[in-house]
Amino acid sequence: MRWHLLTAVGALFMGGDVGAEDWPEFRGPRADGHSQAVGLPVAWGPSKNVVWKSELPGKAWSSPIVVGERIYLTNAVTTDGDSAALEGDVSLRVLALNASDGAVLWDKEVFKLEKPQALGMHQKNSYASATPVFADGKIFAHFGHFGTVCLDESGGLLWKSTELAYAPVHGNGGCPVLVDGLLIFLADAGKAPFMAALDAATGEVRWKKSRVTDARRTFSFSTPLVIEVGGQKQVVCPGSNGVSALNPLDGSEIWRVNYEGYSVVPRPVFGHGMIFMSTGYDRAKALAIRVDGKGDVTDSHVAWEMTGRGAPLTPSMLLIGDEVYMVADNGLVTCADAMSGKVHWQERVARQTSASPLYADGKIYVQDESGGGYVLEAGKKFKLLGTNDLDDRSLASPAVVGNRLLIRTQQALWCLGEK
């Protein structure tokens, strides 16, 4: 059985400056969805501006990362086939693709699961939803309660950690973050949620801190964000009923803001001395929080909040200059003033949306769950530049390789570029 069928579309990787800007983690080199690329496509389709298409079996919603001339992905497939239903035993894998043509360079099984369906999984989740992280020649791949691995660039296993088991609700979703030799992730389980750090060199547990929350539903799926405030690094960790900023060295809490909300998914963005985030179900609220506080700053450091249809439950926000952009799960896009929360415009652009938007060269890229791709002009006035469709389900957030756009759909990884 051949697990990865490469479909070549176009003879060459035309002019892609691969490696000019790596995309080493979820939402890119600055963890904010920004790319320095110029010339990303505005129009594409199944037979338009496709540089290459690499078919993928199974079901996984992790986003691709890019380092030099390689693309790294995680995947989940059945052990006796490639069914997207993932019934029976499941193989969790890390693979590397050639950025120039999408050819699979290696494909490594890191965990074998015996009938994991008994644990339950949300229909919009997968067993491989967390985007990997690359640093210093190593790939760190996190599979939530199943464990975490570290591989070298050739696919060799350097370490595997399964010590921090927990009982999730709806599966895992959050990605890890690397800071000062520590791999930090959130384990917001159905009971006893916690935050933890592994030694990036060995996989050993360096610290584990219980989540301080009064939430009845403690499960969430967010990805932490590393920021620096007054020369001190903070790891901002959203969860159910509250967001905490931790000292990455020992996990001690620096500040905390409480709110009502669970199943929190979006990763925060940072700028203007504030983080911008959403509070989760049942009705999301967008928050701007100043990050220079100590202790419980709920009553003193929330700069503004926005309720209503515009706050996203799943997609992370974009901060571009003085404007913050939000893509709600229903496809409604909002542009608001970052300092005050005042809405400049609000337009329904996409269908149901889970992917986080991307910004490059004055343009915003929105990908919806049905495979639709929308290109907007960033600015205080709404302008739609392009509407596209790959006609395949898509929940993964886009990435960039050179001046090409990478979009993962249910059946394939697409490399899109002007030709």
ROTIMI-473851 format. One record per residue (C-alpha): residue in one letter; x, y, z. Coordinates in pm, whole numbers, padded with zeros to 5 digits, always signed. Last residue first. Layout:
BEGIN
AXYZ...
END
This chain:
BEGIN
K+00202+03069-01247E+00083+03240-00928G+00107+03002-00636L-00069+02724-00450C+00083+02423-00276W-00197+02190-00171L-00179+01922+00098A-00436+01652+00031Q-00753+01459+00114Q-00918+01640+00403T-00763+01973+00311R-00428+02127+00400I-00351+02464+00245L+00001+02586+00172L+00035+02924-00001R+00339+02998-00216N+00581+03292-00216G+00843+03100-00019V+00645+02840+00176V+00348+02983+00365A+00094+02827+00602P-00283+02786+00610S-00484+02683+00919A-00630+02331+00918L-01010+02286+00907S-01058+02200+00540R-01316+01988+00359D-01258+01961-00016D-01393+02162-00311L-01075+02368-00349D-01277+02690-00378N-01184+03053-00443T-01318+03404-00381G-01084+03699-00441L-01020+04065-00363L-01299+04144-00115K-01275+04502+00011F-01402+04625+00346K-01284+04966+00458K-01060+05014+00763G-00783+04814+00600A-00648+04475+00501E-00763+04378+00154L-00946+04049+00161V-00872+03710+00003Y-01119+03426+00047G-01062+03052+00024G-01346+02801+00024G-01262+02442+00111S-01585+02359+00291E-01441+02437+00635D-01349+02794+00547Q-01011+02949+00465V-00952+03322+00516Y-00650+03502+00372I-00589+03867+00460K-00394+04089+00222G-00153+04379+00263D+00149+04173+00159A+00073+03881+00388Y-00182+03803+00662L-00323+03462+00754P-00659+03367+00907S-00709+03091+01165A-00895+02785+01038S-01234+02690+01188T-01484+02849+00948Q-01847+02780+00855R-01906+02968+00528A-01707+03274+00435V-01738+03651+00390R-02011+03786+00617E-01913+04147+00671Q-01831+04364+00972W-01668+04703+00942H-01483+04963+01149V-01591+04823+01486K-01469+05013+01793G-01266+04777+02013S-01084+05072+02172M-00711+05021+02120A-00724+04754+01852D-00980+04934+01637A-01205+04671+01483C-01232+04474+01160T-01489+04195+01177V-01533+03892+00951L-01848+03678+00969G-01778+03325+00845N-02004+03147+01097D-01705+03050+01311A-01619+03416+01355V-01319+03564+01178M-01172+03847+01382Y-00942+04125+01265V-00763+04366+01499E-00663+04705+01364D-00390+04944+01475G-00114+04772+01282I-00239+04430+01178L-00352+04207+01466L-00509+03885+01338M-00736+03670+01555S-00741+03297+01619P-01018+03089+01463T-01231+02867+01694L-01503+03042+01896P-01462+03373+01718A-01613+03702+01839G-01819+03876+01570R-02171+03762+01656G-02208+03949+01982T-01986+04055+02267M-01683+04278+02255E-01453+04357+02546W-01220+04643+02626A-00904+04727+02819V-00936+04437+03064H-00657+04520+03310S-00820+04644+03631D-01115+04427+03733T-00978+04094+03613V-00625+04172+03729D-00582+03876+03967G-00211+03865+04041K+00032+04106+03881G-00032+04335+03584D+00166+04447+03280V-00026+04239+03025R-00313+04467+02928I-00610+04257+02815A-00821+04303+02500L-01115+04061+02509A-01351+03913+02251K-01654+03734+02399A-01766+03394+02278R-02111+03257+02349D-02142+02907+02485Y-01852+02869+02455G-01510+03030+02425T-01346+03339+02577S-01176+03501+02280M-00833+03665+02266F-00635+03987+02214I-00324+04035+02427M-00219+04385+02518G+00088+04610+02531H+00009+04750+02187G+00057+04397+02049F-00006+04031+02121V-00220+03759+01964P-00404+03491+02159R-00450+03133+02031P-00813+03046+01968V-00968+02727+02116V-01153+02784+02444S-01384+02492+02520Y-01515+02692+02817G-01633+03045+02887E-01705+03288+03169Y-01423+03526+03254N-01127+03551+03492V-00804+03737+03421R-00476+03611+03572W-00127+03745+03635I+00226+03617+03699E+00151+03252+03781S+00439+03016+03854G+00512+02764+03580D+00878+02718+03680L+01095+02865+03404P+00810+02971+03174N+00674+03227+03424L+00302+03199+03364A+00029+03427+03230S-00317+03298+03307V-00646+03312+03116G-00979+03227+03278N-01316+03055+03280S-01195+02757+03077G-00844+02804+02943P-00609+03059+02791C-00236+03024+02869V-00010+03326+02814V+00353+03223+02864Q+00541+03525+02994K+00899+03628+02936Q+01046+03904+03148G+01229+04204+03001G+00950+04446+03085V+00693+04223+02917E+00796+03951+02673I+00544+03725+02502V+00507+03349+02457L+00163+03231+02345P-00014+02916+02463T-00229+02706+02227S-00595+02657+02318F-00803+02341+02339S-01033+02366+02641F-01197+02127+02890T-01286+02249+03239R-01663+02244+03209R-01787+02348+03554A-01532+02627+03554D-01392+02748+03886T-01040+02758+03749V-00677+02751+03863R-00511+02503+03627S-00277+02268+03810K+00092+02318+03740K+00339+02064+03604W+00713+02128+03584R+01029+01993+03426V+00883+01668+03293E+01152+01478+03100G+01142+01490+02721T+01524+01486+02701A+01647+01795+02517A+01321+01990+02508D+01270+01940+02882L+00894+01911+02914A+00668+02182+03053A+00315+02142+03185M-00023+02308+03228F-00307+02136+03413P-00674+02038+03403A-00799+01818+03690K-01109+01682+03515G-01245+01704+03162A-00897+01793+03042D-00725+02124+02982A-00379+01985+02919L-00191+02293+02801F+00156+02274+02647I+00512+02389+02713L+00826+02253+02547L+01117+02395+02746G+01466+02485+02630D+01413+02858+02677V+01071+02863+02506L+00901+02613+02274V+00522+02614+02235P+00289+02316+02214C-00028+02298+02003G-00382+02271+02140G-00643+02039+01991N-00673+01715+02184G-00977+01488+02197H-01349+01570+02243V-01307+01575+02623P-00964+01467+02739A-00868+01219+03013Y-00506+01270+03115A-00163+01116+03064L+00151+01311+03141E+00416+01037+03138T+00392+00944+02770S+00712+01112+02649K+00918+00999+02349W+01278+01091+02270L+01522+01130+01983L+01330+00932+01720G+01497+00952+01379G+01285+01115+01110S+01581+01249+00912E+01540+01602+01049D+01557+01472+01405L+01250+01365+01598C+01099+01466+01934V+00782+01299+02056T+00479+01382+02271G+00208+01164+02420F-00134+01008+02373H-00299+01267+02600G-00215+01544+02355F-00049+01432+02033H+00248+01669+02037A+00517+01667+01770F+00852+01836+01833I+01074+01840+01524K+01444+01898+01585G+01721+02065+01382D+01759+02353+01625A+01387+02431+01643F+01071+02300+01476V+00722+02287+01630P+00440+02052+01532T+00076+02154+01467A-00170+01984+01701S-00469+01819+01532A-00340+01463+01496Y-00603+01237+01654S-00870+01447+01484N-01128+01713+01573K-01434+01852+01395Q-01644+01540+01461H-01548+01558+01829M-01363+01249+01952G-01446+00990+02215L-01214+00775+02427A-01353+00449+02286Q-01245+00567+01940P-00884+00498+02044K-00911+00140+01907E-00553+00040+01986L-00326+00334+01920K+00018+00304+01760F+00246+00599+01829V+00549+00747+01648E+00507+00607+01296K+00751+00784+01065D+00697+00898+00704W+01001+01012+00507L+01080+01221+00200V+00722+01249+00070A+00725+01440-00260G+00551+01777-00244D+00736+01922-00545S+00968+02201-00425A+00886+02181-00055N+00996+01818-00026L+00775+01653+00231A+00849+01528+00583L+00623+01305+00788V+00517+01252+01149R+00276+00969+01226L+00003+00846+01458S-00117+00498+01355V-00474+00407+01446D-00638+00076+01538G-01008+00036+01455E-01205+00304+01273L-01020+00608+01147A-01319+00744+00950A-01079+00901+00700S-00990+00549+00586D-00626+00503+00490G-00585+00133+00534D-00489-00145+00776T-00319+00061+01047T-00574+00338+01017V-00425+00679+00960A-00337+00983+01172N-00101+01252+01042T+00157+01506+01152L+00321+01740+00907Y+00666+01876+00817I+00754+02072+00503R+01113+02081+00388E+01325+02312+00173G+01420+02547+00455V+01187+02486+00747V+00812+02481+00682I+00527+02384+00916P+00204+02225+00800S-00120+02269+00996S-00264+01991+01208W-00611+01878+01106A-00557+01506+01059K-00765+01234+00894G-00646+00932+00700P-00473+00952+00366L-00278+01244+00219E-00251+01344-00147S+00030+01580-00240K-00079+01860-00473W+00166+02072-00667V+00202+02421-00813V-00175+02464-00827N-00251+02807-00977K-00582+02684-01121S-00692+02322-01160P-00845+02250-00819G-00881+02626-00760W-00677+02942-00713A-00696+03321-00722V-00524+03576-00497P-00188+03400-00505L+00097+03496-00270G+00315+03758-00435V+00509+03895-00141A+00588+03682+00162Q+00664+03851+00493S+00406+03632+00667H+00184+03715+00964G-00039+03459+01137D+00065+03574+01485A+00301+03303+01611R+00601+03518+01511P+00756+03260+01278G+00423+03116+01164R+00069+03063+01287F+00140+02719+01440E+00513+02658+01433P+00829+02676+01219W+00717+02880+00915D+01059+02962+00771E+01114+03280+00577A+01353+03284+00282G+01366+02902+00311V+01200+02840-00024D+01209+03141-00255G+00939+03000-00480G+01028+03096-00839M+00825+02829-01011F+00837+02495-00835L+00857+02304-01160A+00653+02097-01404G+00304+02193-01303V+00064+01968-01111A+00239+01661-00982T+00010+01429-00786L+00204+01250-00517L+00036+00946-00372H+00113+00905-00005W+00018+00587+00178R+00129+00343-00090M+00000+00000+00000
END
